Amino acid sequence: MQTTLSRWRPQRIELGANTEETVLHCAQGVRLKAYLTPAGGGAPAAGGAPLAIVIHGWLGCERSSYVRRAAAVLHAQGYAVARLLLRDHGDSVGLNREMFNSARVAEVVDACNLLIERAAAAAGAIVGFSLGGNFALRLACHERLHKHLLACLAISPVIEPAATVRAIDTGWAAYRLWFVRYWRSALAAKQTAFPAQYDDLNGAMRLSTVAGMTDYLVDRYLPFPNSRDYYARYDLRGDALAKLRIQARVVAALDDPVIPSAGLRAIARAAPLELELNPHGGHCGFVTNWQLGSYLDAAVTRFFAEHVPLRG
C-alpha cells in the first residue's frame, strides 16, 4: 500500500520556470541528458547555491513523481536542482548506440561532474531512488567524483540485484507486469532508434519475466558472460561500499517488496555510511498519513541541510 499510494501524492510544490534541458558530453562519446533548474529566479548556470542532483530509478525519468517531488522540495529550500537521466531513460534513447546496463557507472560520474561545473556550484550532493540509489552509492566510492560533490542519499537502493529480480518476478504480479510492460516499451524505442543494431529485440519483448529478459539481453547485447556476472557488477553487499569517499546515507524499509532486507543487512558499515532502516515504507513510499504526506520530504531536506547547507 505504501509503495502504491506514494505514486498518487499531490504535487503542491513546483520547480521554477527556468529549467534548462542540457545534453552532457561524457567520456568516450557518451551523451546523457539532464534538466537543470537554478536556485531562485536566476538564469540557468547562475551558480552560487549548492546543487542537488536527483537520479531516478530503473525505467523512471525526470517526470517520475518521486523525482519531481524531491527536486521541488529541495528547490523550494533554495537549492539548484539537476534531474539526471540514465542512458536510454526518458526521451534520451537515441543519444547513444549502445544500450543501457546497470554497470555503466563511469558515465554517470562524468555527468555529475559536468553538472556541478555547469551549475558553477561550490558544493553539491546526490539523491538517488531505487536503482538510482544504487548508482548514487557507487558514485560515492568513485575516485573521479568531483571534489565539490560532498554527500549522497540513497532511498530504497537496489543492494543485491539478483534478489531484487527474483522479488519482482515472484512477488505481487502487478510489480512484474509493470516492469515488464515498461521495459518492453523501452526496448521497442531502442529498436526504433537503431533498427540495424537491434533487429533481434523482439524475442526479449515476448518474454514475461525480468529474469528471462535479462538473460536474453546478456546473451545477445550486453558485454557480460552471463547474468550472474552482470548482477555482480552492481551488487553492493560485502565490501563494495568499504571505500566510500563521501558521506552517504541509506533510507530503506524492511517491508520493501522488491528490495529484500537481507541485502540491506549485508552491506559494509564504513564510517561515512549511515543506514536508516524503517519497519515500514515500502519501495520509495514512506507515506505518513492519509493525506499522503511523505517522510522523504523531511529526510531529504534534513540530509542536504546537514551536508551541503545553504549560505546565510
Secondary structure, 3 states (H helix, E strand, C coil): CHHHHHHHCCCCCCCCCCCEEEEEECHHHCEEEEEEECCCCCCCCCCCCCEEEEECCCCCCCCCHHHHHHHHHHHHHCCEEEEECCCCCCCCCCCCCCCCCCCCHHHHHHHHHHHHHHCCCCCEEEEEECHHHHHHHHHCCCCCCCCCEEEEEEECCCCCHHHHHHHHHHCCHHHHHHHHHHHHHHHHHHHHHCCCCCCCCHHHHCCCCHHHHHHHHHHHCCCCCCHHHHHHCCCCCECCCCCCCCEEEEEEECCCCCCCHHHHCCECCCCCEEEEEECCCCCCCCECCCCCCEHHHHHHHHHHHHHCCCCC
